[in-house]
Amino acid sequence: MSGGESDRILLTFNAGSSTVKLGLFALGPQGPRRIGKGMIDFRREPLRFELTEGPDRFDIALEARPGAELDDVLSEVLRRLSWHIDLDAIAGIGHRIVHGGDRFTEPVRIDDAVITALEALAPLAPLHQPQGLRLVRAVARLRPGLPQAASFDTAFHRSQSDLARRFAIPRALHDQGIRRYGFHGLSYAFVAAELARRRPDLADAKVVVAHLGSGASLCALAGGLSRDTSMGFSTLDGVPMATRCGAIDAGVLLHLLGPMGQSVAQVEDLLYRRSGLLGVSGLSADSRELLDSDAPEAAEALDLFTFRIAGEVARLATTLGGLGVLVFTAGIGEHQPRIRAAIANRLAWLGLALDERANATNAGTISAPGSRVEAFVIATDEEQVIADEACTLLVDPA
């Protein structure tokens, strides 16, 4: 496969629990350059495919319906894309895969053995892993000659110490793989690189990054490397999320499974889909709707969300031995000043103070002059990381 040609295209898929983000990248001498983006929204009926290409935006209703596999949906999306790009120019496809376990510590080219290994990890990320693998299999069936690569959310956190990754359980279970893995690694990798680009003087700073979206986690960085993170063995751990509970006393699970007689499937549904902001508010999983609501339950859900996030920042600062920088990223972190302000107010004891005007406008730097902790808003770009990693595996640099 020839590389460095401006007419070659790399396509990326970033599979979430209810959406799939697409990235279109032109391959040139400087690496992949984004030329378009899209999203398949599985929450809408009919399915929608939103595509942005330069200044042009398209919102397309899809005829296909999601089934056990995604061949029909992907086939229609590729057909729609063919109106804008030459599908024969696609040099490869990169995928975000949420869980790589301890085996996949770097991006890999996908083959049957890789797919089998990743399927075995699906129980650890049941909202994301199956969706990502459905896309991989659909591509393999629809475009069997097209090479595919996987980038892993867990890989970034392999720089953590064994102490940070360990649960207080018997050693044999730890050795069998029951340990803290961490997620949102592609986002943290992008933010760490972007912070270093903007502020080289902060290369050795003690940094906490708050990736706040429908899924939410935080990561402690030192020297740009992950030292600790809020999510652990699964994507349930840490702070409350849109529909996920975050950290919970294991005794609650024993109570649900024992005296309350719930099945494992019922408890899984409760923890992944009916908890978090949705569960506490009883109204919505969307923080924007809760911010607009006058209901006391909405306010309580947001108070719990920001309370737990601030507490996690403090815990991660303990891991780092201090805190110099706090970065907000992802949908909530990038776009919701009231959420950021509520978190910062709880961290005033650390010397964090926000500039109200900068925060209100989602400025890049939102800390006030004189704040002992610098605060930034950095828009994450997981698809760029996927594209960069896939390019190294799928495209011949010659």
N, C-alpha and C positions, 0 to 999 in steps of 0.2 A: 504494500500500500504506500503510495507516495505521500510525503508530508510537506508542509510548508507551502501548499498551494492555496491561493485565495479562493478557489472555487470549491474546495472541499469543506464539508460541514460536519460538525460533531453535534449529536443530539443527546441531551441529558434528561433523565427522569428522576424526580424527587417525590417519592410516594409517601403521602401522609395517610392518616386514618380515613379521611373522607375526601381528600383532594389529591391530585397528582400535578405537580408543577413540571413544566417542560422548559428546557433551555435550548436555544439555537445558537451555535457558535461557529463563526468562520475560522478556519485554520490558516494562520499566517506565520510569518517568520518570528513574530513575538509571542506565539502561542495562541490559544483559543480566545477569540474576541466575540463577545455577545452581540448578536444581531437581531435577536427576538426572544420572546418568552411567551409561555402559554400556561393555561391551567384547565384541567378537567375537573369539574365540580360534581361529585357524586351525591351531593346533598340536594340537588335540584332535580325537578321533574318537569320536562325531560332533562336529561343530562346536558350540561353546557360545556362548550369548549371556547375558552376565551384566549384570543391570540393578539399579541402586540408585536408589531413589526415596524420599528422606527416610530414615526408619528401616527401610524395607522393602527386602529384597534378594531377587533372583530369579536362579536359575541354570537356564537353559533349554536343553535339547538341540534343535538345529536339524535339520530334515529335509533342508534344502537342502545341496547339495555345491558347493564352489567349482569353477568351470570357467575357461575362458578369460576370461569376463566374470563379473560378480558380481550380475547381475540377480536370479537365484533367491534368493541369500543375502539381498540387500537387501530383496527383496519380502517374505520371511518375517520379517525383523527389523522392517520397518515394520508388518506385520500384528500382530506381538507388541506393538509399541509402541502400537498403536491400542487395546489393552486398558487403557492407562494415560493416554494423552493423545488429544486430538482432532487427528487428522492434518491436518484442514483449517485448524487454527490455526497450522500451521507457516508462518512468514512468509518463511523463506529458510534456506539451508544454507551453512555455512562449512566450508572444507576446509583442512587443512594440506597444502601442497605443498612438498616438500623443496627442489627446485632451481628457482630462477627465473632463473638466469643473470644477465647484466647488464641484461637488458631489463626484468625485473619487480622494481622496487625498492620498490614499495608494493603493498598488497592490491589486487586487481582483481576486477571482476565477470566471470564466466566466460562466454565465447561460443565459437563454433566456431574462430575465429582464435586465441584464447588456448589452447584445447586443442591445436591443431596445433603451436603454438610450444612448449608444454610437453612434448609427445611427443618433440620433437627433442632435448630435454635428458635423456631417459630413460637413455641410456648413462652419464651422469655420476652417476646414483643408481639403479642397477638393482634394488636391494632395495626402494626406497620409491616412486620416481616412478610406475612402472607401476601399483602398487596404488592410489595416490591417484587416478590418472586413470581406473582401472576404476570406482571409486566415482562419480566425476563423471559418467562416461558412463551408468552404471546409473541414477543419479538422473534424468538428462535423459530417459532412455527411460521410466522408471516414473512420473515426475511432471514432464512436460514444461513445465508452466507455472510451476514453482517456481524462483525465481532462486537462483543459486549464486555464491559468492565464493571466491577463493583467497588464502590467506595464505602467505608464503614464508619458509622457514628461512634463506635466504641474504640476505634484504633487510636484516636488522639490521646486517650486517657491511659495508654500503656506506660507512660512516663511516671505514673504515680508509684509510690512506694508500696511494698507488700503490706505494710502496716495500714496505709490508707484504704487498701482494697479489701481488708480482712473483716469478716463478721466474727463475733465471739461465739463461734460454734465449734464442734469437734474438728480437729485438724484434717481428718480424713474427708470430711465434707468439703472443706476449702480446697483440698487437693483434687477433688472430683469436679471442681469448677463452680461451686457455690460461693461466689465472691462478688465484690462490687466491680462493675464494668464501666458505668457512666455512659452518657449519650449526648446527643447534639454536638458531637465532636467536629463535624464538618463546619458547623457554625463557629465554634470556638477557634478552629484553625484559621478561618477567614478573619475573624475579629482580631486575633493575636497578630496576624501579619499586617492587617490594616492599621492597628494601633502603632506597631513598630514603624510603619511607613510614615504615618502622620507625625509621630513623636519619637524619634530615635532615642531621645534622652530618657525615655521610659522603658528602654529595653530590659533593664534589670529590676523594674518596679514590681511591687507586690500588688497584683491586680485581681479583682473579682469581676467576672463577667456574668451578667444576669440575662439569660436567654428566656424572654418572657413572651410566650405565645399561647396557643391552645395547649401545647405541651410546654412545660416550663422547667428549667433547671438552672443551676449556677455552677460556676467553675472557678477555682482558685488557680491563678497562673503566676509562676515565677520564672523569669528568663524566657517567657513565651511558652513555657511547657506546663501541662496540666499537673497539678500537685494534689488536688482533691476536687470532688464534685458532689452535688446533692443527690443525683440519681445513682442507684446502686445496681443490684442484680437485674432489675427490670425497670421499665419505664414508669412504674408506679411510685417510686420512692421520691423523697425530697419534699418540695413545696406543693401546696394544692395547685391544681390545674383546671382547665375548663370543665372536664368531666371526670378527671382522675383525682384520687384522694390525697396523694402525697404520702408522707410518712404516717404510719398508723401502728398502734400497739398491736403486736402479734396476738395478744390475748383477745382482741376484738374478733380476729379471724377464727380463733378457736371457739369463741362464744357463738359466732354465726354458724359454724359448721357443726357444733355440738348441741348445746341446749336449744338453739333456734332451728335446728334441723335443715339448714339450707344446704343445697348441693354445691359442689365446687363450681359448676357452671353459673349458678346464681350469684355466688360470691364474686366470681370474676366479672360478671356483668355489672354488679354493684360498684366494684372498685374502679373499673375502667370507664364505665359509661354513665353512671348515675350519681357520681360523687362530685367533688371539687366545687367550683362555682355554681354549677347546676344543682348539686345536691343541697348545698347550704342555703342558696337563695330560693330554691323551688321554682325559679322563674326562667333562668336562662344560663347557658354556658358562656355567653358572649359578654365580655367585660364592658363593651361599649353600651350594650343594652342595660346592664346593671348601673353604669354611671349615669344613665339618663333616667333611671327609675327613682321614685320617691319612696319605694317600699323599704321598710326597715330591714327586711331579710336581704335585700340587695346590698344595702350598706354593710351589713354584717359579713356577707360573703367577701366583699372587697376588703374589709378590715382584716379578716382572717388571712386573706391572700397576702396583703402587704406586711402584716405582722410576721407571718412565717418566713417571708422572703428576707425581711430585715434580720430576723434571727439567724437565718442561714448565712447571710453576709458576715455576721459576727463570728459564727462558727468557723467559716472559711478563713477569716482573718486570723483566727487562732492557729490554724494550720500553717499559714504563711508567716506568723510572727509579726503581724502588722498589716496595715492596708494603706496603699498610696493612691490607688486608682479604682474607681467603680465604673463599669461600662454597662449601659443598657442596650439591648439589641432584640431583634425579632418583633413581631407585630405589635404587641403591647409595649414592649420596651422602647420601640422606636417612635410610637405615635400617641402615647397616652400620658400627657404631662401630669395629670392628677394622680395616677398610679405612681409615677416616679417620685413626685413630691411627698406622697404619703410614706413611701419607703425611706426617703431621705430624712424626713422628720424624725423617724424612729432611730436614725443613725447619727443624729446631731451630736451625741456624746462622743462619737469618734472624730468629731471635727468636720463632718461633712455639712456643707451649706450650699444650696442651689441658688443660682441667679434666676429669679422668678421670670423675667422676660425671656431669657435664653431658653429656659425650660418650656415655657408656654409656646415657643415657636419651634420646638424640636431641633434646636441648634446643635451643632456638633459638640461644642463644649458647653456644659450647662452648670458647672460649679461656679460659685461666686468667687470673686477675688478674695484671697485670704483663706479660702477653705483649705483645711489641712489634707483633705482627700479630694483629688481631682475627679470630676465626673464627666463622662462623655456619652453621647448617643452615636452609635455606629451601626449603619444598616448592614445586616449580614447578607451574604451571597453564597449559599451552599452550592448552588449550581455551578458557580465559577470554580469552586474547589473540585467538584466532580469532574468538570470538563478538563481542568488542568491535570488531574490524576489519570483520567481516561486517555488523554492525549499521550502521556508517557508510555502507556501500555499498548495502545492500538494503532498509533500513527508512527510510521517510519520517519525519523528525523532527517534522513538523507535526502 
